[in-house]
Amino acid sequence: MVTMTEFMAAADPRIVRLRAQMAEHGLSAMVLSSPQNVLYASGYESTLERWMQVEPMSAVVVSARAEDPLLLCVPEAMVGLLAVSETRGSELRVDRVVPFELLDFCETARAIDPHASPGALETASTAFYAERVLGPSEDDVIAALARALEQFGLIGNVGFDDLRVGQSVAHRVSGVSVVDALNPIMAARIVKTPPEHERFRQLGKLADACIQYAAGLLEHGVSWDEVSYRVAEFMIRNDIRPVDEGAMLFGGSFDDQFIPELFRTPHEGPLQEGQIVILETQGIWKGLWIDINRTAVIGNPTPDFQRLHDQVRGAYEEVVAQVRPGNHTGVLPALGREALTKRGVSAPEKLLVIAHGIGHQPLEFPLPFPNQGREGAKGFTLEEGMVISIDMLHFGSEFGPCHMEDVYIITEDGAELLYATPHELLGLRSR
C-alpha cells in the first residue's frame, strides 16, 4: 500500500493553497479540466491542449484530504510523454494517473508490433506505467474522472472549473454535488508560491531579452511586419511561445497608415523617421506569460515627445511607489492622472492605468466571475506573494501615444521589479 509520504505532488504549495480553499468552501475535492488549471495543479501540458477542443484533453483531481494522491487523467497514449517530461527536468507533479482513450490512438499504441525492438523510451514508459498508472484505460475523460472520484471515495460537494464536466461526472457518480469552483481556484492562483516566484524571476530576464531584441530591429525603413515576425522567431528560438505569429499586442494599420496604438494587424510599409512604436512583446514561457511594454521611436524623437515620455515615466514611478501589501489598486488610475496633470500633460483623461495579476493567464483578478469588465477596473487589495502587472498607457494624440508596463512580486513591504529594461525611449537613434 502506498503511504502518505510517497505522495509528493500532493504536498506542493500550490496544492496546499487549493486545499485551503476547499476547506473554506466545504469541498471534498476539486476537478480541474481547463488547461491553465491543469497546468497550475500538476505541471502537465501537451500539444493536445493547444488544439483548443471543447472536450478536455486532460484533467486533475485534487482531494481535500492531505493523505490522498494528486490524480491526473490523460489519454493513455500520453504516458510516454509523461516519462519523457520527467527525464527532461519538467515540473510535472503527479502522484497517480488515470488513463482514458483518445479515439483509436491508444488502441493502436497498445497493438503489438512484431518488428519493434525495445528501446529506452519503452522501458521508461513501462516503468512509469507500473509505478503510477491506476487500472485500465477508461472510454473517455468523464469516465476516467468518475473512476478517480469513486476509487478514493470523493463524494459530496465537489468543485469543478467546468460545469459541463461537473454535470457529466455527477450523472455517473452517485453522491456528487456539483459546485462552481472557478472563484476559489482563482483565489488560490492569484497569490503565487515560492516556486512560481523563482520562475517569474527567470522569466524576467527573457522578457528583457525580447523587448531589447525588438528595439534593436527598429531601423529606418524596416517594415512592421518584418519586426513582428523576427521577434516571434527570436521568442520561439528561446523556448517562448508568442501570443501569435507577430508576438506584439500593439501596432497595426488602416488605409495603409501605421497606427501605433491599434491592436496588432499587418503593416507591410516601411516605418518612417520619427514614427512612434509601442513594443509590447507577449508570449508564454513554461506556462507563464511575459507582459512587458516600452515605447520606441524610429530615429530621434521630437523634443515634445521626449518631454511627454519623461512626464509619463515620472507618473509611472509615483504609481508604482504605492504598490505594496494592503493598498488597493483601485486608487492607482486617479493617482496617475493627477501625476500627469501636475506635470502639465494635456488630456490626462486619456491615461489608462491597469493593475492585474499575471500567471498562467495574462489577466488574473481576485474577484468573482465575471471580472474583466467594469468590476475588474474597480481594483483589489494587494497581498504579499501576488505577481502583478502595472500598465500605464497614455493614448493622447497631441504628441503621440506613450506606454510602459512592468511586472512585480508583491513583497512584505513593497514590490520587487522583475524586468530590468530601463523606462527610456527605445530604438536606434540617428547619428
Secondary structure by P-SEA (a helix, b strand, c coil): ccccccccccccaaaaaaaaaaaaacccbbbbccaaaaaaccccccccccccccccccbbbbbccccccbbbbccccaaaaaaaaaaacccccccbbbbbbccaaaaaaacccccccccaaaaaaaaaaaccccccccccaaaaaaaaaaaaccccbbbbccaaaaaaaaaccccbbbbbaaaaaaaaaccccaaaaaaaaaaaaaaaaaaaaaaaaccccccaaaaaaaaaaaaaaaccccccccccccccccccccccccccccccccccccbbbbbbbbbbcccbbbbbbbccccccccaaaaaaaaaaaaaaaaaaaaccccccccaaaaaaaaaaaaacccccccbbbbbbbbccccccccccccccccccccbbbbccccbbbbbbbbbccccccccccccccccccbbbbcccccccccccccc
